Amino acid sequence: MRSYFIDELNSTEIEKIKNWLDQKNIKSALSELYWIFLPPELYSVTQQKHAQECGPYYFALEVNKHWIKFELLIRAENKIRCECITYATEEQKNYIIQFAESMLKELDITI
């Protein structure tokens, strides 16, 4: 799995991240896993065509004791397998990394 990985976080920083994510109400059905939905303007051509049937689209964020991992696989909320579920485009990858960096900045977490 391709991902953007941030490690060497302490328990206070992890707690800040979890609280921030919980306040944003973006938690999935699994604990420690969050779904961050992509803005529709970032959908690929195929994702735009499949938006009604398969979308919306999101990437997963996993939170562990000392690290967070942003998966670079773009998933569809309404389908498990489809050609619209692919690794992030360059633009989507930039969005994911910017999301991560903005979150850390807002929480005053420096690594």
OpenMM code with the backbone's topology and positions (N, CA, C; nanometers):
from openmm import Vec3, app, unit

residues = "MET ARG SER TYR PHE ILE ASP GLU LEU ASN SER THR GLU ILE GLU LYS ILE LYS ASN TRP LEU ASP GLN LYS ASN ILE LYS SER ALA LEU SER GLU LEU TYR TRP ILE PHE LEU PRO PRO GLU LEU TYR SER VAL THR GLN GLN LYS HIS ALA GLN GLU CYS GLY PRO TYR TYR PHE ALA LEU GLU VAL ASN LYS HIS TRP ILE LYS PHE GLU LEU LEU ILE ARG ALA GLU ASN LYS ILE ARG CYS GLU CYS ILE THR TYR ALA THR GLU GLU GLN LYS ASN TYR ILE ILE GLN PHE ALA GLU SER MET LEU LYS GLU LEU ASP ILE THR ILE".split()
positions = [
    Vec3(0.0850, -0.1180, 0.0000),
    Vec3(0.0000, 0.0000, 0.0000),
    Vec3(0.0889, 0.1233, 0.0000),
    Vec3(0.0620, 0.2146, -0.0852),
    Vec3(0.1320, 0.3428, -0.0855),
    Vec3(0.0668, 0.4330, 0.0185),
    Vec3(0.1514, 0.5064, 0.0897),
    Vec3(0.0963, 0.5926, 0.1940),
    Vec3(0.1925, 0.7055, 0.2269),
    Vec3(0.1389, 0.8055, 0.2964),
    Vec3(0.2164, 0.9156, 0.3522),
    Vec3(0.2187, 0.8905, 0.5015),
    Vec3(0.3364, 0.8666, 0.5549),
    Vec3(0.3527, 0.8155, 0.6901),
    Vec3(0.4264, 0.9175, 0.7770),
    Vec3(0.3725, 0.9457, 0.8946),
    Vec3(0.4361, 1.0370, 0.9898),
    Vec3(0.4521, 0.9604, 1.1206),
    Vec3(0.5778, 0.9455, 1.1635),
    Vec3(0.6020, 0.8684, 1.2851),
    Vec3(0.6734, 0.9519, 1.3906),
    Vec3(0.7113, 0.8851, 1.4975),
    Vec3(0.7776, 0.9468, 1.6122),
    Vec3(0.6906, 1.0532, 1.6791),
    Vec3(0.5614, 1.0268, 1.6834),
    Vec3(0.4688, 1.1149, 1.7542),
    Vec3(0.4531, 1.0637, 1.8973),
    Vec3(0.4397, 1.1557, 1.9912),
    Vec3(0.4212, 1.1125, 2.1301),
    Vec3(0.2717, 1.0983, 2.1603),
    Vec3(0.2410, 1.0465, 2.2780),
    Vec3(0.1012, 1.0175, 2.3125),
    Vec3(0.0163, 1.1448, 2.3202),
    Vec3(0.0741, 1.2550, 2.3632),
    Vec3(0.0010, 1.3820, 2.3680),
    Vec3(-0.0354, 1.4286, 2.2278),
    Vec3(0.0578, 1.4165, 2.1351),
    Vec3(0.0320, 1.4569, 1.9965),
    Vec3(-0.0732, 1.3672, 1.9321),
    Vec3(-0.0650, 1.2378, 1.9577),
    Vec3(-0.1646, 1.1445, 1.9035),
    Vec3(-0.3023, 1.1780, 1.9587),
    Vec3(-0.3101, 1.2082, 2.0864),
    Vec3(-0.4394, 1.2437, 2.1474),
    Vec3(-0.4953, 1.3713, 2.0860),
    Vec3(-0.4102, 1.4696, 2.0612),
    Vec3(-0.4533, 1.5934, 1.9944),
    Vec3(-0.5121, 1.5627, 1.8570),
    Vec3(-0.4434, 1.4774, 1.7827),
    Vec3(-0.4880, 1.4409, 1.6478),
    Vec3(-0.6220, 1.3694, 1.6539),
    Vec3(-0.6352, 1.2720, 1.7438),
    Vec3(-0.7610, 1.1977, 1.7556),
    Vec3(-0.8765, 1.2897, 1.7944),
    Vec3(-0.8535, 1.3790, 1.8891),
    Vec3(-0.9582, 1.4725, 1.9303),
    Vec3(-0.9989, 1.5634, 1.8154),
    Vec3(-0.9013, 1.6119, 1.7405),
    Vec3(-0.9288, 1.6993, 1.6254),
    Vec3(-1.0117, 1.6253, 1.5209),
    Vec3(-0.9734, 1.5013, 1.4910),
    Vec3(-1.0470, 1.4213, 1.3925),
    Vec3(-1.1880, 1.3905, 1.4419),
    Vec3(-1.2019, 1.3580, 1.5691),
    Vec3(-1.3341, 1.3294, 1.6249),
    Vec3(-1.4246, 1.4530, 1.6188),
    Vec3(-1.3682, 1.5710, 1.6443),
    Vec3(-1.4464, 1.6948, 1.6365),
    Vec3(-1.4931, 1.7219, 1.4936),
    Vec3(-1.4147, 1.6782, 1.3972),
    Vec3(-1.4509, 1.6957, 1.2553),
    Vec3(-1.5544, 1.5926, 1.2115),
    Vec3(-1.5827, 1.4949, 1.2987),
    Vec3(-1.6819, 1.3913, 1.2719),
    Vec3(-1.6502, 1.3145, 1.1428),
    Vec3(-1.5263, 1.2697, 1.1311),
    Vec3(-1.4859, 1.1968, 1.0109),
    Vec3(-1.4395, 1.0553, 1.0439),
    Vec3(-1.4825, 1.0026, 1.1550),
    Vec3(-1.4430, 0.8681, 1.1973),
    Vec3(-1.5180, 0.7625, 1.1153),
    Vec3(-1.4504, 0.6545, 1.0861),
    Vec3(-1.5142, 0.5426, 1.0173),
    Vec3(-1.5764, 0.4496, 1.1213),
    Vec3(-1.6278, 0.3377, 1.0765),
    Vec3(-1.6865, 0.2403, 1.1686),
    Vec3(-1.5798, 0.1692, 1.2518),
    Vec3(-1.4547, 0.1748, 1.2083),
    Vec3(-1.3457, 0.1104, 1.2802),
    Vec3(-1.2711, 0.2128, 1.3650),
    Vec3(-1.2399, 0.1760, 1.4882),
    Vec3(-1.1637, 0.2682, 1.5720),
    Vec3(-1.0240, 0.2849, 1.5138),
    Vec3(-0.9685, 0.4000, 1.5334),
    Vec3(-0.8349, 0.4358, 1.4858),
    Vec3(-0.8272, 0.4557, 1.3340),
    Vec3(-0.9404, 0.4513, 1.2667),
    Vec3(-0.9426, 0.4713, 1.1217),
    Vec3(-1.0423, 0.5824, 1.0889),
    Vec3(-0.9967, 0.6754, 1.0081),
    Vec3(-1.0787, 0.7910, 0.9720),
    Vec3(-1.0866, 0.8006, 0.8201),
    Vec3(-1.2008, 0.8464, 0.7717),
    Vec3(-1.2195, 0.8662, 0.6278),
    Vec3(-1.2251, 1.0152, 0.6006),
    Vec3(-1.1367, 1.0609, 0.5140),
    Vec3(-1.1341, 1.2017, 0.4757),
    Vec3(-1.1830, 1.2099, 0.3313),
    Vec3(-1.2969, 1.2752, 0.3118),
    Vec3(-1.3561, 1.2825, 0.1789),
    Vec3(-1.2855, 1.3871, 0.0928),
    Vec3(-1.2663, 1.3513, -0.0333),
    Vec3(-1.2034, 1.4421, -0.1297),
    Vec3(-1.3048, 1.5441, -0.1791),
    Vec3(-1.2612, 1.6656, -0.2031),
    Vec3(-1.3500, 1.7620, -0.2696),
    Vec3(-1.3799, 1.7117, -0.4116),
    Vec3(-1.5037, 1.7198, -0.4560),
    Vec3(-1.5395, 1.6692, -0.5894),
    Vec3(-1.4563, 1.7276, -0.7036),
    Vec3(-1.4067, 1.8492, -0.6865),
    Vec3(-1.3269, 1.9085, -0.7943),
    Vec3(-1.1929, 1.8374, -0.8126),
    Vec3(-1.1564, 1.7502, -0.7193),
    Vec3(-1.0319, 1.6734, -0.7321),
    Vec3(-1.0530, 1.5339, -0.7900),
    Vec3(-1.1778, 1.4970, -0.8160),
    Vec3(-1.2050, 1.3653, -0.8726),
    Vec3(-1.1382, 1.3523, -1.0095),
    Vec3(-1.0886, 1.2329, -1.0375),
    Vec3(-1.0359, 1.2037, -1.1708),
    Vec3(-1.1529, 1.1977, -1.2689),
    Vec3(-1.1228, 1.1885, -1.3958),
    Vec3(-1.2282, 1.1806, -1.4980),
    Vec3(-1.3178, 1.0594, -1.4717),
    Vec3(-1.2570, 0.9454, -1.4433),
    Vec3(-1.3351, 0.8239, -1.4161),
    Vec3(-1.4184, 0.8402, -1.2895),
    Vec3(-1.3614, 0.8991, -1.1862),
    Vec3(-1.4357, 0.9206, -1.0621),
    Vec3(-1.5524, 1.0161, -1.0840),
    Vec3(-1.5345, 1.1159, -1.1686),
    Vec3(-1.6449, 1.2068, -1.2006),
    Vec3(-1.7576, 1.1312, -1.2685),
    Vec3(-1.7222, 1.0418, -1.3601),
    Vec3(-1.8238, 0.9630, -1.4312),
    Vec3(-1.8970, 0.8670, -1.3376),
    Vec3(-1.8290, 0.8202, -1.2342),
    Vec3(-1.8863, 0.7216, -1.1419),
    Vec3(-1.9379, 0.7840, -1.0119),
    Vec3(-1.9332, 0.9149, -1.0012),
    Vec3(-1.9642, 0.9827, -0.8747),
    Vec3(-2.1020, 0.9455, -0.8194),
    Vec3(-2.2022, 0.9383, -0.9036),
    Vec3(-2.3378, 0.9074, -0.8559),
    Vec3(-2.3494, 0.7640, -0.8061),
    Vec3(-2.2914, 0.6720, -0.8806),
    Vec3(-2.3046, 0.5303, -0.8477),
    Vec3(-2.2084, 0.4845, -0.7379),
    Vec3(-2.0858, 0.5310, -0.7426),
    Vec3(-1.9815, 0.4803, -0.6525),
    Vec3(-1.9429, 0.5771, -0.5409),
    Vec3(-1.9411, 0.7055, -0.5713),
    Vec3(-1.8905, 0.8065, -0.4787),
    Vec3(-1.9777, 0.8247, -0.3569),
    Vec3(-1.9393, 0.9132, -0.2696),
    Vec3(-1.8237, 1.0025, -0.2771),
    Vec3(-1.6934, 0.9268, -0.2509),
    Vec3(-1.5818, 0.9942, -0.2769),
    Vec3(-1.4503, 0.9329, -0.2676),
    Vec3(-1.3743, 0.9868, -0.1467),
    Vec3(-1.2921, 0.9019, -0.0887),
    Vec3(-1.2188, 0.9390, 0.0313),
    Vec3(-1.0847, 0.8665, 0.0371),
    Vec3(-0.9988, 0.9141, 0.1259),
    Vec3(-0.8763, 0.8418, 0.1589),
    Vec3(-0.8816, 0.8104, 0.3079),
    Vec3(-0.8111, 0.7074, 0.3470),
    Vec3(-0.8131, 0.6634, 0.4863),
    Vec3(-0.6935, 0.7201, 0.5624),
    Vec3(-0.7176, 0.7515, 0.6877),
    Vec3(-0.6147, 0.7963, 0.7802),
    Vec3(-0.6181, 0.7008, 0.8991),
    Vec3(-0.5075, 0.6341, 0.9231),
    Vec3(-0.4972, 0.5421, 1.0357),
    Vec3(-0.4120, 0.6060, 1.1441),
    Vec3(-0.4602, 0.5992, 1.2678),
    Vec3(-0.3894, 0.6563, 1.3824),
    Vec3(-0.3470, 0.5417, 1.4742),
    Vec3(-0.2174, 0.5393, 1.5081),
    Vec3(-0.1627, 0.4369, 1.5951),
    Vec3(-0.1040, 0.5040, 1.7189),
    Vec3(-0.0356, 0.4298, 1.8035),
    Vec3(0.0219, 0.4854, 1.9260),
    Vec3(0.1261, 0.5934, 1.9002),
    Vec3(0.2068, 0.5760, 1.7949),
    Vec3(0.3181, 0.6668, 1.7712),
    Vec3(0.3274, 0.7161, 1.6274),
    Vec3(0.2281, 0.6882, 1.5461),
    Vec3(0.2332, 0.7302, 1.4067),
    Vec3(0.0930, 0.7486, 1.3484),
    Vec3(0.0906, 0.8203, 1.2362),
    Vec3(-0.0323, 0.8323, 1.1571),
    Vec3(0.0046, 0.7988, 1.0123),
    Vec3(-0.0902, 0.7401, 0.9429),
    Vec3(-0.0663, 0.6980, 0.8048),
    Vec3(-0.1837, 0.7407, 0.7174),
    Vec3(-0.1523, 0.8158, 0.6134),
    Vec3(-0.2507, 0.8587, 0.5157),
    Vec3(-0.2371, 0.7676, 0.3939),
    Vec3(-0.3374, 0.6854, 0.3691),
    Vec3(-0.3305, 0.5970, 0.2533),
    Vec3(-0.3484, 0.6787, 0.1260),
    Vec3(-0.2727, 0.6431, 0.0246),
    Vec3(-0.2828, 0.7121, -0.1044),
    Vec3(-0.3751, 0.6385, -0.2007),
    Vec3(-0.4531, 0.5451, -0.1482),
    Vec3(-0.5554, 0.4781, -0.2277),
    Vec3(-0.6852, 0.5565, -0.2105),
    Vec3(-0.7439, 0.5964, -0.3208),
    Vec3(-0.8710, 0.6678, -0.3173),
    Vec3(-0.9822, 0.5643, -0.3279),
    Vec3(-1.0649, 0.5609, -0.2260),
    Vec3(-1.1719, 0.4614, -0.2162),
    Vec3(-1.3075, 0.5268, -0.2450),
    Vec3(-1.4049, 0.4422, -0.2776),
    Vec3(-1.5414, 0.4884, -0.3020),
    Vec3(-1.6300, 0.4423, -0.1864),
    Vec3(-1.7171, 0.5297, -0.1426),
    Vec3(-1.8022, 0.4952, -0.0290),
    Vec3(-1.9026, 0.3846, -0.0626),
    Vec3(-1.9472, 0.3770, -0.1871),
    Vec3(-2.0551, 0.2851, -0.2218),
    Vec3(-2.0134, 0.1619, -0.3013),
    Vec3(-1.8846, 0.1439, -0.3237),
    Vec3(-1.8370, 0.0249, -0.3948),
    Vec3(-1.7047, -0.0185, -0.3347),
    Vec3(-1.6791, -0.1477, -0.3397),
    Vec3(-1.5511, -0.1990, -0.2915),
    Vec3(-1.4536, -0.2160, -0.4077),
    Vec3(-1.5058, -0.2569, -0.5219),
    Vec3(-1.4211, -0.2769, -0.6395),
    Vec3(-1.4830, -0.2101, -0.7605),
    Vec3(-1.4028, -0.1279, -0.8223),
    Vec3(-1.4449, -0.0584, -0.9445),
    Vec3(-1.3210, 0.0091, -1.0025),
    Vec3(-1.3246, 0.0402, -1.1299),
    Vec3(-1.2098, 0.1067, -1.1920),
    Vec3(-1.1874, 0.2474, -1.1375),
    Vec3(-1.2864, 0.3038, -1.0702),
    Vec3(-1.2717, 0.4389, -1.0147),
    Vec3(-1.1951, 0.4388, -0.8831),
    Vec3(-1.1713, 0.3234, -0.8249),
    Vec3(-1.0946, 0.3108, -0.7017),
    Vec3(-0.9493, 0.2859, -0.7420),
    Vec3(-0.8671, 0.3878, -0.7238),
    Vec3(-0.7286, 0.3818, -0.7695),
    Vec3(-0.6386, 0.4597, -0.6740),
    Vec3(-0.5094, 0.4468, -0.6984),
    Vec3(-0.4165, 0.5305, -0.6234),
    Vec3(-0.4371, 0.6756, -0.6629),
    Vec3(-0.4049, 0.7639, -0.5715),
    Vec3(-0.4272, 0.9075, -0.5893),
    Vec3(-0.3533, 0.9603, -0.7117),
    Vec3(-0.4208, 1.0514, -0.7805),
    Vec3(-0.3540, 1.1253, -0.8870),
    Vec3(-0.2540, 1.2196, -0.8214),
    Vec3(-0.1715, 1.2826, -0.8997),
    Vec3(-0.0738, 1.3774, -0.8445),
    Vec3(-0.1442, 1.4890, -0.7673),
    Vec3(-0.2526, 1.5394, -0.8228),
    Vec3(-0.3286, 1.6467, -0.7574),
    Vec3(-0.3912, 1.5975, -0.6258),
    Vec3(-0.4450, 1.4760, -0.6262),
    Vec3(-0.5034, 1.4189, -0.5052),
    Vec3(-0.3958, 1.3919, -0.4003),
    Vec3(-0.2803, 1.3430, -0.4433),
    Vec3(-0.1693, 1.3188, -0.3521),
    Vec3(-0.1248, 1.4493, -0.2861),
    Vec3(-0.1161, 1.5550, -0.3646),
    Vec3(-0.0802, 1.6855, -0.3083),
    Vec3(-0.1825, 1.7315, -0.2056),
    Vec3(-0.3100, 1.7071, -0.2328),
    Vec3(-0.4161, 1.7430, -0.1390),
    Vec3(-0.4001, 1.6666, -0.0070),
    Vec3(-0.3719, 1.5368, -0.0161),
    Vec3(-0.3565, 1.4534, 0.1032),
    Vec3(-0.2393, 1.5034, 0.1883),
    Vec3(-0.1280, 1.5306, 0.1242),
    Vec3(-0.0101, 1.5781, 0.1974),
    Vec3(-0.0370, 1.7152, 0.2582),
    Vec3(-0.1034, 1.8020, 0.1828),
    Vec3(-0.1370, 1.9347, 0.2350),
    Vec3(-0.2346, 1.9239, 0.3525),
    Vec3(-0.3296, 1.8319, 0.3430),
    Vec3(-0.4224, 1.8071, 0.4538),
    Vec3(-0.3435, 1.7676, 0.5792),
    Vec3(-0.2496, 1.6748, 0.5636),
    Vec3(-0.1685, 1.6283, 0.6764),
    Vec3(-0.0880, 1.7428, 0.7370),
    Vec3(-0.0203, 1.8176, 0.6521),
    Vec3(0.0643, 1.9266, 0.7010),
    Vec3(-0.0189, 2.0376, 0.7668),
    Vec3(-0.1340, 2.0686, 0.7105),
    Vec3(-0.2217, 2.1706, 0.7694),
    Vec3(-0.2751, 2.1273, 0.9042),
    Vec3(-0.3122, 1.9996, 0.9153),
    Vec3(-0.3612, 1.9480, 1.0417),
    Vec3(-0.2531, 1.9601, 1.1498),
    Vec3(-0.1317, 1.9182, 1.1179),
    Vec3(-0.0220, 1.9265, 1.2146),
    Vec3(0.0067, 2.0709, 1.2537),
    Vec3(0.0028, 2.1600, 1.1563),
    Vec3(0.0269, 2.3025, 1.1854),
    Vec3(-0.0819, 2.3581, 1.2766),
    Vec3(-0.2078, 2.3280, 1.2442),
    Vec3(-0.3184, 2.3766, 1.3259),
    Vec3(-0.3095, 2.3249, 1.4695),
    Vec3(-0.2589, 2.2044, 1.4864),
    Vec3(-0.2468, 2.1450, 1.6192),
    Vec3(-0.1127, 2.1771, 1.6851),
    Vec3(-0.0324, 2.2571, 1.6180),
    Vec3(0.0985, 2.2976, 1.6695),
    Vec3(0.1865, 2.1773, 1.7014),
    Vec3(0.1873, 2.0822, 1.6083),
    Vec3(0.2709, 1.9628, 1.6206),
    Vec3(0.3858, 1.9777, 1.5223),
    Vec3(0.5061, 1.9829, 1.5754),
    Vec3(0.6242, 1.9939, 1.4902),
    Vec3(0.7039, 1.8646, 1.4999),
    Vec3(0.7436, 1.8160, 1.3842),
    Vec3(0.8219, 1.6910, 1.3818),
    Vec3(0.9435, 1.7096, 1.2947),
] * unit.nanometer
topology = app.Topology()
chain = topology.addChain("A")
for resn in residues:
    res = topology.addResidue(resn, chain)
    for name in ("N", "CA", "C"):
        topology.addAtom(name, app.Element.getBySymbol(name[0]), res)
